Amino acid sequence: MLIDGEKWACEACVRGHRVTTCKHHDRPLIRINRKGRPFSTCSVCNNTPCPTPEEHTKLKREAEAKSSSKVQCDHAPPPETPLNL
């Protein structure tokens, strides 16, 4: 049964695979999760799903570009080893 846009069913109907036909209002109900793989959480706004993924992807790319341009290697190149043939 749908309550406020969420699917709910009693434990007996869940165990018996009758979630969509459950009409038991007198029993304790369990919220039913949606099918499939869950959405990933956005690392910028922490929303699932992200309302503006294109903008946040652009922000992430810009931040990575700035951080990678600042990072430089401080150590010398490895010494060349002669080949023993």
GUPA-591628 format. One record per atom (N, C-alpha, C): residue number from 1; y, z, x; atom name; residue in three letters. Coordinates in nm, 4 decimals. Each point is the difference from the previous one (the first is absolute). Layout:
REM residues N
num north up east atomo residuo
NUM Y Z X CA ALA .
...
END
This chain:
REM residues 85
num north up east atomo residuo
1 -0.1182 0.0000 0.0837 N MET .
1 0.1182 0.0000 -0.0837 CA MET .
1 0.1243 0.0000 0.0880 C MET .
2 0.1049 -0.0605 -0.0472 N LEU .
2 0.1245 -0.0070 0.0741 CA LEU .
2 0.0959 0.1085 -0.0472 C LEU .
3 0.0512 0.0765 0.0947 N ILE .
3 0.1002 0.1029 -0.0287 CA ILE .
3 0.1135 -0.0223 0.0988 C ILE .
4 0.1187 -0.0308 -0.0495 N ASP .
4 0.1187 -0.0279 0.0821 CA ASP .
4 -0.0280 -0.1074 0.1056 C ASP .
5 -0.0739 -0.1017 -0.0361 N GLY .
5 -0.0271 -0.1106 0.0909 CA GLY .
5 -0.1098 0.0262 0.1023 C GLY .
6 -0.0645 0.1164 -0.0044 N GLU .
6 -0.1082 0.0321 0.0919 CA GLU .
6 -0.1302 0.0100 -0.0764 C GLU .
7 -0.1088 -0.0376 0.0643 N LYS .
7 -0.1305 0.0034 -0.0647 CA LYS .
7 -0.0652 0.1363 0.0224 C LYS .
8 -0.0507 0.0606 -0.1094 N TRP .
8 -0.0660 0.1298 0.0033 CA TRP .
8 -0.1330 -0.0091 -0.0735 C TRP .
9 -0.0973 0.0808 0.0436 N ALA .
9 -0.1297 0.0046 -0.0676 CA ALA .
9 -0.0630 0.1367 0.0259 C ALA .
10 -0.0934 0.0386 -0.0888 N CYS .
10 -0.0691 0.1275 0.0204 CA CYS .
10 -0.1073 -0.0183 0.1070 C CYS .
11 -0.0501 0.1117 0.0533 N GLU .
11 -0.0971 -0.0050 0.1090 CA GLU .
11 -0.1294 -0.0704 -0.0412 C GLU .
12 -0.0461 0.0246 -0.1226 N ALA .
12 -0.1235 -0.0632 -0.0461 CA ALA .
12 0.0135 -0.1522 -0.0065 C ALA .
13 0.1140 -0.0486 -0.0446 N CYS .
13 0.0211 -0.1454 -0.0066 CA CYS .
13 0.0138 -0.0599 0.1396 C CYS .
14 0.0573 0.0745 0.0935 N VAL .
14 0.0113 -0.0486 0.1371 CA VAL .
14 -0.1397 -0.0135 0.0598 C VAL .
15 -0.0825 0.1034 -0.0173 N ARG .
15 -0.1371 -0.0053 0.0530 CA ARG .
15 -0.0822 -0.1091 -0.0667 C ARG .
16 0.0249 -0.0268 -0.1265 N GLY .
16 -0.0751 -0.1017 -0.0728 CA GLY .
16 0.0622 -0.1384 0.0049 C GLY .
17 0.1012 -0.0181 0.0834 N HIS .
17 0.0665 -0.1302 0.0160 CA HIS .
17 0.0580 -0.0512 -0.1324 C HIS .
18 0.0578 0.0901 -0.0787 N ARG .
18 0.0609 -0.0378 -0.1282 CA ARG .
18 0.1486 0.0375 -0.0033 C ARG .
19 0.0664 -0.0178 0.1115 N VAL .
19 0.1398 0.0419 0.0136 CA VAL .
19 0.0898 -0.0711 -0.1003 C VAL .
20 -0.0180 -0.1295 -0.0182 N THR .
20 0.0903 -0.0764 -0.0859 CA THR .
20 -0.0192 0.0317 -0.1479 C THR .
21 -0.1158 0.0538 -0.0383 N THR .
21 -0.0247 0.0287 -0.1418 CA THR .
21 0.0072 0.1481 -0.0329 C THR .
22 0.0417 0.0839 0.0929 N CYS .
22 0.0059 0.1447 -0.0235 CA CYS .
22 0.1061 0.0332 -0.1059 C CYS .
23 -0.0405 0.0750 -0.1023 N LYS .
23 0.0911 0.0441 -0.1064 CA LYS .
23 -0.0047 0.1525 -0.0189 C LYS .
24 -0.0452 0.0743 0.1006 N HIS .
24 -0.0203 0.1447 -0.0111 CA HIS .
24 0.1286 0.0752 0.0335 C HIS .
25 0.0774 0.0326 -0.1022 N HIS .
25 0.1243 0.0754 0.0203 CA HIS .
25 -0.0268 0.1487 0.0172 C HIS .
26 -0.1159 0.0469 -0.0432 N ASP .
26 -0.0293 0.1428 0.0016 CA ASP .
26 -0.0593 0.0486 0.1321 C ASP .
27 -0.0302 -0.0893 0.0944 N ARG .
27 -0.0598 0.0368 0.1281 CA ARG .
27 0.1044 -0.0100 0.1117 C ARG .
28 -0.0254 0.0700 0.1118 N PRO .
28 0.0920 -0.0149 0.1147 CA PRO .
28 -0.0049 -0.1443 0.0531 C PRO .
29 0.1165 -0.0549 0.0230 N LEU .
29 0.0085 -0.1401 0.0424 CA LEU .
29 0.0267 -0.0104 0.1498 C LEU .
30 -0.0502 -0.1085 0.0587 N ILE .
30 0.0177 -0.0292 0.1415 CA ILE .
30 0.0798 -0.1292 0.0106 C ILE .
31 0.1004 -0.0011 0.0867 N ARG .
31 0.0791 -0.1218 0.0206 CA ARG .
31 -0.0843 -0.1002 0.0781 C ARG .
32 0.0004 -0.1252 -0.0441 N ILE .
32 -0.0789 -0.1060 0.0608 CA ILE .
32 0.0903 -0.0830 0.0907 C ILE .
33 -0.0389 -0.0139 0.1271 N ASN .
33 0.0766 -0.0801 0.0947 CA ASN .
33 -0.0214 -0.1477 -0.0267 C ASN .
34 0.0950 -0.0815 0.0409 N ARG .
34 -0.0112 -0.1440 -0.0187 CA ARG .
34 -0.1094 -0.0552 0.0909 C ARG .
35 -0.0531 -0.1151 -0.0372 N LYS .
35 -0.1051 -0.0638 0.0784 CA LYS .
35 0.0559 -0.0593 0.1271 C LYS .
36 -0.0865 -0.0189 0.0969 N GLY .
36 0.0359 -0.0732 0.1211 CA GLY .
36 0.0583 0.0866 0.1087 C GLY .
37 0.0370 -0.0660 0.1055 N ARG .
37 0.0568 0.0670 0.1158 CA ARG .
37 0.1414 0.0477 -0.0325 C ARG .
38 0.0344 0.1233 0.0377 N PRO .
38 0.1342 0.0504 -0.0305 CA PRO .
38 0.1073 -0.0728 0.0805 C PRO .
39 0.1217 -0.0015 -0.0534 N PHE .
39 0.1123 -0.0586 0.0716 CA PHE .
39 0.0285 0.0829 0.1246 C PHE .
40 0.0493 -0.0649 0.1029 N SER .
40 0.0399 0.0743 0.1193 CA SER .
40 0.1391 0.0587 -0.0230 C SER .
41 0.0273 0.1107 0.0654 N THR .
41 0.1282 0.0674 -0.0127 CA THR .
41 0.0974 -0.0579 0.1013 C THR .
42 0.1202 -0.0278 -0.0440 N CYS .
42 0.1026 -0.0566 0.0863 CA CYS .
42 0.0438 0.1042 0.1033 C CYS .
43 0.0075 -0.0391 0.1277 N SER .
43 0.0394 0.0937 0.1048 CA SER .
43 0.1506 0.0262 0.0015 C SER .
44 0.0774 -0.0835 -0.0684 N VAL .
44 0.1452 0.0174 -0.0026 CA VAL .
44 0.0416 0.0920 -0.1148 C VAL .
45 -0.0462 -0.0306 -0.1227 N CYS .
45 0.0448 0.0767 -0.1160 CA CYS .
45 -0.1084 0.0931 -0.0571 C CYS .
46 -0.1228 -0.0072 0.0497 N ASN .
46 -0.1134 0.0823 -0.0439 CA ASN .
46 -0.0336 -0.0176 -0.1474 C ASN .
47 0.0277 -0.1155 -0.0559 N ASN .
47 -0.0363 -0.0297 -0.1385 CA ASN .
47 -0.1279 -0.0817 -0.0028 C ASN .
48 -0.0760 0.0156 -0.1070 N THR .
48 -0.1220 -0.0779 -0.0201 CA THR .
48 0.0075 -0.0647 -0.1351 C THR .
49 0.0077 -0.1269 -0.0163 N PRO .
49 0.0305 -0.1019 0.0993 CA PRO .
49 0.1488 -0.0032 0.0307 C PRO .
50 0.0341 -0.0648 0.1068 N CYS .
50 0.1394 -0.0088 0.0446 CA CYS .
50 0.0798 -0.0911 -0.0943 C CYS .
51 0.1181 0.0437 -0.0480 N PRO .
51 0.0790 -0.0838 -0.0903 CA PRO .
51 0.0678 -0.1188 0.0701 C PRO .
52 0.0296 0.0124 0.1309 N THR .
52 0.0665 -0.1080 0.0739 CA THR .
52 -0.0712 -0.0230 0.1333 C THR .
53 -0.1204 -0.0558 -0.0003 N PRO .
53 -0.0747 -0.0150 0.1255 CA PRO .
53 0.0638 -0.0976 0.0992 C PRO .
54 0.0666 -0.1042 -0.0487 N GLU .
54 0.0602 -0.0973 0.0908 CA GLU .
54 0.1117 0.0626 0.0835 C GLU .
55 0.0833 0.0813 -0.0651 N GLU .
55 0.1099 0.0645 0.0717 CA GLU .
55 -0.0532 0.0992 0.1017 C GLU .
56 -0.1024 0.0757 -0.0383 N HIS .
56 -0.0547 0.1013 0.0903 CA HIS .
56 -0.0740 -0.0641 0.1173 C HIS .
57 -0.0643 -0.1136 -0.0221 N THR .
57 -0.0656 -0.0707 0.1093 CA THR .
57 0.1041 -0.0488 0.1000 C THR .
58 0.1127 -0.0490 -0.0513 N LYS .
58 0.1090 -0.0456 0.0862 CA LYS .
58 0.0552 0.1174 0.0824 C LYS .
59 0.0181 0.1159 -0.0630 N LEU .
59 0.0498 0.1180 0.0704 CA LEU .
59 -0.0970 0.0429 0.1101 C LEU .
60 -0.1297 -0.0036 -0.0292 N LYS .
60 -0.1006 0.0377 0.0999 CA LYS .
60 0.0031 -0.0954 0.1189 C LYS .
61 0.0093 -0.1311 -0.0266 N ARG .
61 0.0041 -0.0988 0.1076 CA ARG .
61 0.1237 0.0197 0.0884 C ARG .
62 0.1145 0.0271 -0.0624 N GLU .
62 0.1230 0.0219 0.0759 CA GLU .
62 -0.0115 0.1247 0.0870 C GLU .
63 -0.0586 0.1065 -0.0544 N ALA .
63 -0.0165 0.1236 0.0759 CA ALA .
63 -0.0953 -0.0201 0.1174 C ALA .
64 -0.1084 -0.0740 -0.0211 N GLU .
64 -0.0957 -0.0278 0.1074 CA GLU .
64 0.0643 -0.0864 0.1083 C GLU .
65 0.0828 -0.0955 -0.0401 N ALA .
65 0.0659 -0.0868 0.0965 CA ALA .
65 0.0968 0.0806 0.0870 C ALA .
66 0.0727 0.0913 -0.0605 N LYS .
66 0.0931 0.0834 0.0761 CA LYS .
66 -0.0758 0.0904 0.0964 C LYS .
67 -0.1088 0.0614 -0.0455 N SER .
67 -0.0741 0.0917 0.0861 CA SER .
67 -0.0727 -0.0736 0.1118 C SER .
68 -0.0500 -0.1207 -0.0256 N SER .
68 -0.0702 -0.0748 0.1044 CA SER .
68 0.0967 -0.0577 0.1025 C SER .
69 0.1234 -0.0281 -0.0381 N SER .
69 0.0977 -0.0531 0.0960 CA SER .
69 0.0491 0.1105 0.0932 C SER .
70 -0.0040 0.1239 -0.0408 N LYS .
70 0.0438 0.1120 0.0831 CA LYS .
70 -0.1083 0.0435 0.0978 C LYS .
71 -0.1260 -0.0193 -0.0326 N VAL .
71 -0.1103 0.0449 0.0830 CA VAL .
71 -0.0236 -0.1018 0.1106 C VAL .
72 0.0106 0.0482 0.1244 N GLN .
72 -0.0250 -0.0873 0.1138 CA GLN .
72 -0.0983 0.0691 0.0927 C GLN .
73 -0.0754 -0.0760 0.0704 N CYS .
73 -0.1006 0.0515 0.0906 CA CYS .
73 0.0684 0.0486 0.1274 C CYS .
74 -0.0255 0.1261 0.0431 N ASP .
74 0.0641 0.0571 0.1179 CA ASP .
74 -0.0844 -0.0121 0.1253 C ASP .
75 -0.1273 -0.0288 -0.0111 N HIS .
75 -0.0831 -0.0023 0.1194 CA HIS .
75 -0.0075 -0.1405 0.0602 C HIS .
76 -0.0294 -0.0003 0.1279 N ALA .
76 -0.0046 -0.1253 0.0755 CA ALA .
76 -0.1229 -0.0805 -0.0382 C ALA .
77 0.0042 -0.1285 0.0260 N PRO .
77 -0.1187 -0.0808 -0.0292 CA PRO .
77 -0.1149 0.0407 0.0905 C PRO .
78 -0.1241 -0.0199 -0.0426 N PRO .
78 -0.1145 0.0416 0.0825 CA PRO .
78 -0.0061 -0.0822 0.1285 C PRO .
79 -0.0421 0.0657 0.1097 N PRO .
79 -0.0056 -0.0737 0.1273 CA PRO .
79 -0.1076 -0.1085 -0.0067 C PRO .
80 0.0282 -0.1082 0.0695 N GLU .
80 -0.0950 -0.1099 0.0006 CA GLU .
80 -0.1142 0.0328 0.0937 C GLU .
81 -0.1218 -0.0251 -0.0445 N THR .
81 -0.1164 0.0243 0.0840 CA THR .
81 -0.0521 -0.1343 0.0493 C THR .
82 -0.0299 -0.0088 0.1283 N PRO .
82 -0.0527 -0.1260 0.0527 CA PRO .
82 -0.1437 -0.0220 -0.0481 C PRO .
83 -0.0336 -0.1224 -0.0203 N LEU .
83 -0.1339 -0.0355 -0.0442 CA LEU .
83 -0.0914 -0.0109 0.1210 C LEU .
84 -0.1083 0.0730 -0.0048 N ASN .
84 -0.0990 -0.0076 0.1077 CA ASN .
84 -0.1061 -0.1005 -0.0384 C ASN .
85 0.0014 -0.1139 0.0634 N LEU .
85 -0.0985 -0.1028 -0.0302 CA LEU .
85 -0.0984 -0.0138 0.1104 C LEU .
END
